Amino acid sequence: MKMSIRAILTLVLAVAAYSQASFAVVYPLPANNGRLVGENITVTVPQGSSLPLEHFAAQYQMGLSNMLEANPGVDPFLPTPGTVLTIPQQLILPETPHEGIVINSAEMRLYYYPKGTNTVVVLPIGIGELGKDTPMNWVTTVQRKKAGPTWTPTAKMHEEYASRGEFLPAVFPAGPDNPMGLYALYVGRLYAVHGTNANFGIGLRVSHGCVRLRDADIKWLYDNVPQDTRVQFINAPVKATVEPDGKRYIEIHNPLSSNQEEFDSQQPIPISLTGSANTVASSPAVNQTVVQRAIEMRSGMPVQIN
């Protein structure tokens, strides 16, 4: 999707206003209630490279799951030099109010709509492990923010780690070794959007239910997201839109496993189109073969279906 001059100027102004977020993927909001933003790009793994896929994910503000969906068959530990990687920067905005923070667990992305900018900042996230799920249907607010958070493991966490021969302190002090990283936004009583002390896990189910971001990303959110900002959690593996020009798109991600059987299975979790996605895809103008192919591929990228 080509940007107009006005859209490019909007983006430049947004980046200037949020200069600390020069790393972020910032999109101008589409006109006329459109929801398709961005363009995919490709990069080639350099000859002689010994870098993991996570390196390219971090470089282009993607989660590992986003890169794996867009590049099936690529070795996540050592992509072959010369491989052309797709960076999935085109996406459909979630079907939610363009307000505050929206966290879509299924695609492992956080959307932030800064007031008065007509833009959206998109950041990759890590979410809760199976059985320690990140909330998926909840509207709350940023209740407080903390630089240098401490972490107090629960009794259950102590038991879990002890069963593996690992022993946690009663309280993890603030600092770079803290699993919550250096900044946190607390949402509700039990959850937080926070950093990490690891260089992996973004785009994976790795936390005890909180939302995990890379260090620079959580620092930017801490600096720019006000207390009391609206936060909406959703679980939408399928997004669809009819754009102002009449083109119809569908974007499908692998659904999150909801039980151990699904998690262990080698078979893909079935996907049924419901609600607005079904409405978009059921038009007589839609090529149903393309729809079924999109469901099978689950590339995490918008596919035009008419």
N, C-alpha and C positions, 0 to 999 in steps of 0.2 A: 504494500500500500504506500503510494508516494505521498509525501507531506506537501501541503501547500506552503507558499512563502509565509503566510500568516501563522500556520502551525509551527513552522520552523522558528519563527521569531518568538512565538509563545514558549517554545521549548528552551530557546536560548535565555530568555528572561527568567524562566523558572530555574534553570541551572545557575544563573548568576545570583538569583535570590537565595539559592540554597547551595552556595559555593562549597560548603563543607561536604556536600553530597556529590562531588564530581565523579565518584565511583559508581553512583547509583544509576539504574535504568529509569529514566524519567520520561513519561509519555505525555504529550498534550491530549486532553480529553477530546474525543471526536465530536464533531458538530452533529446536530439534528438527531440526537439520541443514538448515534452509532456506538458500537461497543468493540469493534475491531481496531487494535492499535499495533504499531510497530511493524518491523520487517525482520524476517530471519536472515542471518548472515552465515557464511561458511569460513572456516579457517583450516589450514593444512598443518598437520603435526610435522614439525621440522625434522629434517634428516638428522639422525644421531640422537634424537630426543629420548630421554629416559624418564620423562615426566608422566605422572598418573593423570587420569581423566579429571580428577579433582582440581588439578592445577588450572586446566582450561575452564572448568566450571567457575572457579573463583575469579579468574581473570575477566570473565564476561558476565559476572553477577548472576550465575545460575546455580541451582542445586544439583547434586549428583543425579537425583532421580530425573530431573528435566533433561540432562544430557544423555542419560541412558535410554529414555523413551525416544528421544529424537535421533539417536544413533544406535539402533539395535545391532548387536553383534560386536560392538567395539569393546576391546579389553579395558575394563575400568582401571586396572593396575598399570598397564603399559600399552597405550594405544600405539599401533604400528606407525612408524615414521612414514610420511606420505599420505596417511589417511586424511580424507576431507571430512571434517566435523561440521555438523549443522548446529548453530547456536540458536535455540528457539526463542527469539526475541519478539516474534509476533504472537499475540494472544488475544483472547476474548475477555473483556472485563467481566467479573462476576455480576450476576443479576441481583445486585444489592444497591442500597443508596450510596451515592458517591460522597461519602462522609466518613471522616475519621479513619480508623484502621479496619480492614477486612482481612481475615485469615482463612484461607481455603486450605484445609488440611490435605485434601485429595491431591492437589497439585503442588503442595508444599511451597506456597508463595504467600507473602504478606503484601497487601496493597495499602498505601497510605495516601489519602487525598488531602493535601495541605489546603487550608482555607484560603480563598481568594486568589488562587494561582491557576485554576482550570487545568491542573495537571494531576497525574498520579505517579507515585514512586513505588516501584515494584522490587521487592527484596526476597531472596530465597531463604527458606527456614528449615530447621529440623523439628520434628514433632515427637509425641509420646510413643513409646513402644506398645506393642500389642498387649492389652490388659492394663496399660497405664496411659490410656488414650488422652490426647488433647481434646478439649471440648469441641463439639461439632455442630451444635445448634444452640447458640447462646449469644445474647447481646449484653454487654456490660460496659464498663468504662475503665480508663486508666486511673486507678485510685491513689497511687503515689509512685514516685520515681526515686531511685536510689543509685548514687555513685558509690562504688565499693560495697556491693551487697555481701552479706555473709550467707552461709547456707547451713541450715540446721536439719540434718537427716532425721526422718521419722523412725520410730521403732521398727517398722516393717522394713525400711531400707537397711537399717543395721543388721537385721536378720538375714536379709537377702545377700548382702555383701559378705557377712560372716560365713554363710553356707559355701561361699567360693574361696574361703580362706583370706578374705580381705576385711580389714577393720577400719571403720570410719571414725573420725574424731566426733565429739559431741557437737561441735560447731566448727565449720570451715571458716577461718578468718578471711576478711577481704584481701584481695590481691590477685596476681596473675595466675596462681595455682587453684583459685576457687572455681569449681565447676560451673558457677553462674557467670563467670567472666567479671568484667569491670563495671557493668551497668545493668540495671534492671528496671522495667516498667511493670508494676504489680497490677494485675487485673483480677478482681474478685479476691476472695480470701486465700485460695489455695494455688493460684496460678500466676506465672510471670512470663513476660517476654524479656529474654535476657541473653547475655553473651555466652562465651564458652572458653574453657582453658585448653581445648583441643583444636587441631587443625583439620578436623574431618567431622562428618556428621550432618552437614547442611544438605538437605534433600534426602534425609534418611529418618527412620523411626528409631530414635536413640535416647530420648529423654524420659523422665518420669511423669510426663504430661505437660510440662511447660513448653514454650516455643523458644527455640534456640536460633541465634543469628551469629554471623561472623562479627569479629570485634569492631570493625569500622562501621558496620551497619547498625549495630545496637548503639554505638556512640552517637551516630547521627540521629537516630530516633530519640535517644535521651535528650539531645540538645534541641530538637525541633518539635517534638510532640508534647503539647500541653497536658497537664493533669486534667482529668475529667473528659478527655477525648473519648468519643464513642468507639467501642471495639466490638466487632461482630465476628463470630466464629461460624464457619460453614463447612460442609463436606460435599463438594460438588465435583465429582470426577468428569461430568459431562457439562459442557457449556455450549450454547448455540445462539445464533443471532441472525436477524434479517437486517442487513445494512440499508442505509437510505437509498442506495442505488439499486436495491432489490436483490443483491447477491446474498445467498444464504451460506452460512459457515457453521461447522460443528467442530468442537475441540474435545478430544477424549483422552483422559488419563486412566492409568490402571487404578481401579478402586482399591481402597485400603482393605486389607484382610480384617474381618470382624471376629474371627475365631481361629483357634490353632489349626483346625483342619484346613481352612482356606490358606493359612500362612504356609503350611507344610506342602500343600498340593502343588504339583507342576502344571496344573490346568489353570487357565485364566479364569478369573471371576466373571460370571455372566453379567452382561450389561443390557438393561432394557431402557429404552428412551421413554421418559415420562415427562409430564408437565410441559413447560415451554419448549424443551428440546424436542419432544415428540411433535409439538405443533409446527416448529420450524421444519422438521424433517419429513412431515407427512404431506407437504404440498405436492400437487400433481407435477409441478415443475422440477421436483427433486429427482436426481438419479439415485435410486435405491441401491444400486450396485456400489456406487461410491460411498454411500452411507455405511453399508455392511463392511466394506473394505476399511473404512475409518475405524469402525468398532473393532475389527480384527487387529489392525496395526497399533492403535492406542499410542499414537506418536506424541501426544501432548501438544500438538500444533494445530492451528485452525486449518480445516479442509473445506474448500468450496464444494457445495453439493448440488448446485444447479447451474 
